[in-house]
Amino acid sequence: MRTQPRSSMTLLDRMVIGAVTLLIMLVIGVQIARAAEIIPSIGLTKPVDGDEDAEIFGGIAFRGEILPILKPEIGVAYRQESRFDDQLKVRMWPVTASLWLTPIPALYAGAGVGWYHTTYDFDEESIAVPVEDETTSEFGVHVGGGLMIPLSSKAAVDLNGRYVMFQDQDARLVPEDFDPDFWSTSLGFAFRF
């Protein structure tokens, strides 16, 4: 796990930042006549690598409408998980941008990118060799979809699921790599304005 200095961003990093900036500008530029939604949510995450239990997370998203079948979304969340028998706690604050295709108003599917600010907190009491805690910021991509169940003209239940992908990481506790990918599912309430 290496922290990358800002000055050495790759072309891919710059393209992702450009795409996120474009999506943010599109969401802000949504016409007032079009529906916009704020979606607070709670959910579960489960790492792909390991036998850890699912963990609870919380988040909030803003979803707009570019076309009747195309919705951009900007979201922020907080999630935490344990790995290697609780010797490592991973805390993550992702900021994501998604583009959802909605061929049927109640269903959506799509993909997006995110900036994942992650803290690796090692339990120094259970590790023979002290390992320093570390914080990194990485880009990841996700695919997913969901279901909107209308409650009224101004509110709906939002069920969402996604698979988040990263590059494999080096484990500092044992001499191996681990897959930081994870699944998440959430239940939220969309408030339209």
N, C-alpha and C positions, 0 to 999 in steps of 0.2 A: 504494500500500500504506500504509494508515494504521493506526496503533495506536490502538485505541479505549480511552479511559479506562474504568475499572470502573464509575464512577458513571453513565455514560451508556449502560448496557446497554438494548437495545430489548426490547420485549415478546417478540419471537421468541427472543432470546437467553435470556431468563428461562424461557420455555416449554421450550427445549431443555435448559437446566440442570435444570429440574424433571423432564423425561423421563429424563435420564441418572441423576439421583438416585433416581428411582423404580425404574429398572432395577437399579441397584446394590443397593437395599434388597431387591428381589425375589431377586437372586442370593444375597445374604447369608441371606435367609430360606428358602432351599431346605431342605426337610426332609432330615435325615440319611439316611433310607431311600431317597431318590431319588438317582440317579446324578449325580455332578459330575465334571468333567474339567478337567485342566490341559493346555494345548496349546502347547508351545514350537514355533516354526515358523521357516522361512527361505523367502524367496521373491524374486520379481522385480517391479519396478514400471516402468511405462513411461508417460511423460507423453503426453497427448493432443496437445498443441500442440508441434510441433517434430520434428526428425529425430534426437533423442538416442537412444542405445542404452538398453536395459533395464538397471536397476541392482538390485543385491542389497539386501535388507533383512532384518531379524530382528525377531521379536516373541514375545510370550507372551500367552495368553488363558485366561480362566476361563469355562467354560460349565456352566450348571446345567440344571435341568429343572423347568418350572412344571407342565406337563401332559405326557402322553406325546407330544404332537405340537408342543410349544412350548418352545423353549430360549433363554433369555437368555444373552448373552455380554458380558463386559467384557474389553477387550484393550488392550495398549500395545505400541508398536513403535518402531523407528528406521529411517528411510529417508533417502537422499541422492540427489540428481540434479544434473546440470549442464545449463545452458541457455546460449543465445547463444554457441556455440563456446567453452565453458568460461569465459566472462567472469563467469558467475553460478553459484554453488553454492547449492542449496537443501537445507537439512537440516531434517528434520521429525520431531517426537516426537508422534505421534498417540495420544490416549487415546479409545477408541471403545466404544460400547455398541450391541449388535445384538440383534435378536429374530429367531430362525430358526424357520421352520415346517418340521416334519419329518413329512410324510405317510407316507413310507417311511423306516424307521430309518436306512438307508444314505444317503439324500439329504436335503439341506436347502436352503432358499432364504429370503431375507428382506431386511431393510433395517436401517439404523441411523443413528446420528448420532455425531459425534466432535468433540473439541476438538483442533485441530491447532496445536501450538506450532511455529512455523516461523522459521528463521534464514536470511536472504538475505545471503550472503557474496560481495561483489563483488571481483574480481581487479583491484586498483588498478594493477598494472603494465601491463595490457593495455587499460585504459580511459583515454582522453585527459583526461577531466574526472573528478576524484575523486568517487566516490559512497560515501556512508557505509553501512556494514553496518546491517542492521535486523532486529529480531526482533518477530514478531507472534503473536497467538493468535486463531484464527478457528474458526468452526463450519463443518463440512461434513456432507454426508449421503452415504450409500453404499447401493448395492444389490448383491446378490451371491448366492452359493450355494456348495454344495460337496458332496463325497462322502466318506463315512466307510467305510473298508475295515477290518473287524475283523481283528485279529491274534490276540487272545485275549479272554477275558471282561473283562480289565482294561486292554487297550491296543488302539489302532486307528491307522491312517494317516488323516490328514485332508488332503484336497485342497480348497483354497478359492480362489475368485476373486471379485473385487469391482471395481466402478467407483465412484470417489470424485468427488463434484461440489462445486465452490466457485463463488463469484462471480468473474467475470473480474477480473484484476489489471492495474494500470498498470505497464508496463515502464519502468524508469528509465534503461535503457541506450539504447533507441531509442524514438522517439515513437509507440508503439503499445500496444495491450492484448495480453495473452496469456492463454490459457486454462490455469488451474492444475490442471484435472482430470487424473486419472491412473487407469490400470488397475493392478491388482495381482493376482498369483497366488501362492499359497504351498503349501508342503508341510510338514505338521506331524505330530507324534505325540501322540495324545490318551491321557493316562493317567487312568483312572477310579479313583475312590476312594469 
